[in-house]
Amino acid sequence: MSMIDYQALLSFAMEARKKSYSPYSEFRVGAALLTEDDKVYLGCNIENASYSVTCCAERTALFSAVAAGERKFKALALVGGKQDEPDDEIFPCGVCRQALCEFCPPDMPIVVKYKDTYRVFLLKDILPMAFLPDAL
Protein backbone atom coordinates (compact mmCIF):
# COMPACT_ATOMS: atom_id res chain seq x y z
CA MET A 1 0.00 0.00 0.00
CA SER A 2 2.87 2.42 -0.76
CA MET A 3 0.52 4.67 -2.74
CA ILE A 4 -2.42 5.26 -0.47
CA ASP A 5 -5.42 3.15 -1.46
CA TYR A 6 -8.19 5.15 0.19
CA GLN A 7 -10.88 2.59 -0.61
CA ALA A 8 -8.84 -0.19 1.06
CA LEU A 9 -8.21 2.01 4.09
CA LEU A 10 -11.95 2.70 4.34
CA SER A 11 -12.59 -1.05 4.23
CA PHE A 12 -10.31 -1.47 7.25
CA ALA A 13 -12.23 1.28 9.05
CA MET A 14 -15.53 -0.46 8.25
CA GLU A 15 -14.19 -3.66 9.80
CA ALA A 16 -13.08 -1.75 12.90
CA ARG A 17 -16.55 -0.20 13.18
CA LYS A 18 -18.02 -3.67 13.72
CA LYS A 19 -16.15 -3.83 17.05
CA SER A 20 -17.59 -0.57 18.36
CA TYR A 21 -18.90 -0.63 21.92
CA SER A 22 -21.65 1.98 21.73
CA PRO A 23 -24.67 0.83 23.77
CA TYR A 24 -25.70 4.37 24.75
CA SER A 25 -25.56 6.36 21.53
CA GLU A 26 -25.73 3.41 19.12
CA PHE A 27 -23.43 5.55 16.97
CA ARG A 28 -20.72 3.18 15.77
CA VAL A 29 -17.39 4.55 14.52
CA GLY A 30 -14.39 2.81 12.99
CA ALA A 31 -10.98 4.24 12.18
CA ALA A 32 -7.97 2.95 10.28
CA LEU A 33 -4.64 4.73 10.73
CA LEU A 34 -1.90 4.10 8.18
CA THR A 35 1.75 4.33 9.25
CA GLU A 36 4.70 5.44 7.14
CA ASP A 37 5.63 1.71 6.95
CA ASP A 38 2.17 0.82 5.58
CA LYS A 39 0.94 -0.84 8.77
CA VAL A 40 -2.69 -0.25 9.61
CA TYR A 41 -3.91 0.28 13.16
CA LEU A 42 -7.63 0.00 13.82
CA GLY A 43 -9.78 1.75 16.35
CA CYS A 44 -13.44 1.84 17.31
CA ASN A 45 -15.36 4.07 19.65
CA ILE A 46 -15.66 2.70 23.18
CA GLU A 47 -18.43 4.26 25.23
CA ASN A 48 -18.80 4.32 29.00
CA ALA A 49 -21.75 4.99 31.27
CA SER A 50 -19.69 7.92 32.56
CA TYR A 51 -19.67 9.68 29.18
CA SER A 52 -16.42 11.59 29.72
CA VAL A 53 -14.55 8.26 29.90
CA THR A 54 -15.62 7.39 26.34
CA CYS A 55 -12.80 7.11 23.79
CA CYS A 56 -13.26 7.90 20.11
CA ALA A 57 -12.21 5.53 17.34
CA GLU A 58 -9.52 7.88 16.06
CA ARG A 59 -7.77 8.10 19.43
CA THR A 60 -8.15 4.35 19.99
CA ALA A 61 -6.30 3.72 16.70
CA LEU A 62 -3.71 6.43 17.40
CA PHE A 63 -3.00 5.31 20.96
CA SER A 64 -2.75 1.66 19.89
CA ALA A 65 -0.21 2.62 17.24
CA VAL A 66 1.81 4.80 19.59
CA ALA A 67 1.76 2.07 22.26
CA ALA A 68 3.21 -0.28 19.61
CA GLY A 69 6.06 2.17 19.00
CA GLU A 70 4.75 3.93 15.89
CA ARG A 71 5.36 7.64 15.54
CA LYS A 72 4.89 8.46 11.82
CA PHE A 73 1.56 8.33 10.05
CA LYS A 74 0.37 9.10 6.56
CA ALA A 75 -3.44 8.70 6.44
CA LEU A 76 -6.56 8.13 8.52
CA ALA A 77 -9.86 6.68 7.29
CA LEU A 78 -13.04 7.16 9.27
CA VAL A 79 -16.54 5.70 8.99
CA GLY A 80 -19.51 5.87 11.28
CA GLY A 81 -23.19 6.21 11.82
CA LYS A 82 -26.15 4.92 13.76
CA GLN A 83 -26.26 1.19 14.24
CA ASP A 84 -27.80 -0.65 11.28
CA GLU A 85 -28.00 2.51 9.17
CA PRO A 86 -25.75 3.57 6.29
CA ASP A 87 -22.52 5.33 7.21
CA ASP A 88 -22.68 9.10 7.65
CA GLU A 89 -19.98 11.50 6.57
CA ILE A 90 -18.27 12.10 9.91
CA PHE A 91 -15.15 13.91 11.05
CA PRO A 92 -12.86 13.64 14.07
CA CYS A 93 -14.00 15.61 17.11
CA GLY A 94 -11.84 18.49 18.34
CA VAL A 95 -10.05 16.35 20.94
CA CYS A 96 -9.15 13.75 18.30
CA ARG A 97 -7.99 16.43 15.88
CA GLN A 98 -5.66 17.81 18.53
CA ALA A 99 -4.37 14.31 19.43
CA LEU A 100 -3.69 13.59 15.75
CA CYS A 101 -1.76 16.87 15.40
CA GLU A 102 0.71 15.66 18.02
CA PHE A 103 1.92 12.80 15.80
CA CYS A 104 0.67 13.40 12.25
CA PRO A 105 1.89 15.82 9.59
CA PRO A 106 -0.38 18.78 8.80
CA ASP A 107 -0.86 17.57 5.22
CA MET A 108 -1.97 14.09 6.27
CA PRO A 109 -5.16 13.02 4.46
CA ILE A 110 -8.27 12.32 6.49
CA VAL A 111 -10.53 10.08 4.39
CA VAL A 112 -14.24 9.98 5.21
CA LYS A 113 -16.90 7.81 3.67
CA TYR A 114 -19.34 9.87 1.61
CA LYS A 115 -22.34 8.09 0.12
CA ASP A 116 -20.94 5.36 -2.15
CA THR A 117 -17.50 6.94 -2.38
CA TYR A 118 -15.27 9.07 -0.12
CA ARG A 119 -13.94 12.56 0.41
CA VAL A 120 -10.42 13.55 1.44
CA PHE A 121 -9.48 16.44 3.71
CA LEU A 122 -6.11 17.49 5.13
CA LEU A 123 -5.52 17.51 8.88
CA LYS A 124 -4.38 21.15 8.75
CA ASP A 125 -7.69 22.10 7.10
CA ILE A 126 -9.88 20.46 9.72
CA LEU A 127 -7.83 21.96 12.59
CA PRO A 128 -6.30 25.12 11.13
CA MET A 129 -4.86 26.58 14.34
CA ALA A 130 -3.72 23.48 16.22
CA PHE A 131 -1.89 23.83 19.51
CA LEU A 132 1.55 22.41 18.66
CA PRO A 133 4.71 21.75 20.72
CA ASP A 134 6.38 24.91 19.38
CA ALA A 135 3.74 26.93 21.26
CA LEU A 136 5.19 25.78 24.58
N, C-alpha and C positions, 0 to 999 in steps of 0.2 A: 504494500500500500504506500509506496514512496510518493507517488502523486496522490493527493487526497481524493479518495472515492467517497464523496459525500453520501451517496445512496447507501453504500455499505456501512458507513458510520451510523447513519440513521437506523439501519437494521439492527445494529448492536444496541442502540438506545431503546428500540422497541422491545428487544429481548429483556433488557434491564427493567423496563417499565413493568413487566409481568411480575417482578419480585417486590414491587412497591408494597409497603405496609401503610395503608391509608384508610383505616376504618372510620375515621371521623369526617373527613372531607370527601372521601371517595374520589379524590382527584389524584390520579396515578401519574407519576413522572418517572421517566428514564433518561439517563445521560450516558454518553460514551465519550471519553476523553482520550485523544490520540497523542502519544508521546513522540518526541523527535525520532525515536528508534522504532516507530510504527507498532508499539504495543498499545493495546486498548484497555482502558480501565473503565469499568461500569459502575454506575451508581443509580440508586432509586431513592425516592423520598421515603423517609421513615418518620411517621407521626408518633406523637406521645399525648397521653391524656392531659399532660401539662404542656400546652401548645408551644411554649417557648423552648422546649427541649427538642422539638421536631428538627430534623435535618433534611435539607433539600437534596435532590438527586445530584446536582452539580457538585456540591461540597462533599457528598459521599464519594463520588468518583475521584475528585481532587485529593481528598484526604487519604483515600486508599492508595492512590498513586504515590503521593509524597511519603506515606508510611512504608512503601516498598522501595523507596530510595530515588524515585523519579523527581526530576526538577525542571525538565524542559518539555514543553507541550506545543502542539501545532494545530489542534482543532478540537472543538467540542460540538457534539450533536445532542439535541434535546427534543424529546417528544413528551406529550402529556395531554391529559384531559380527564373528564369524568369517567368513572368505571363503566365499561361496556358501551361507550360512545366513541365516535371517531376522534382522533387526536385533534387538539386545538393548536393553533400557532401560539406558542408560549415562549417566554424569555426568562433568563435568570433574574431572580429578585436582586435587590440592591446589595444585600449581604453577600450573595454568591458572586456578584460582579466584582465586588471589592476583594473577595478571597481569590478569585481567578487572577486579578491584577497583580497579586503578590508573586505569582509564578509564571504567568503567561505573557507573551509579547503583546503589545498593543494592537498589532495587526493580525492577531490570531482570529481565524474565522469561527463564528458561532453559527451553526447550521440548525435551522428549526424547520420542522415539518410544516408544510403549508398545502392544504388540500391534498392532491395526489402527487405533489412534488415537494420542493423545499425552497427556502430562502436563506441567503447567507449574509451575515452582518459581521462587522469587525468589533472586537472587544472595545477598542478605543471609541467607537461610535455609540456603543450602548452604555458606556460609562466615561463620558468625555473629560471629566475632571477628577479622576481617581486620586485617592490619597496614596502616594507612593513613598518608598523608603527615603528618597531624596528630600522629602518634606520634613524629615525628622532633624 
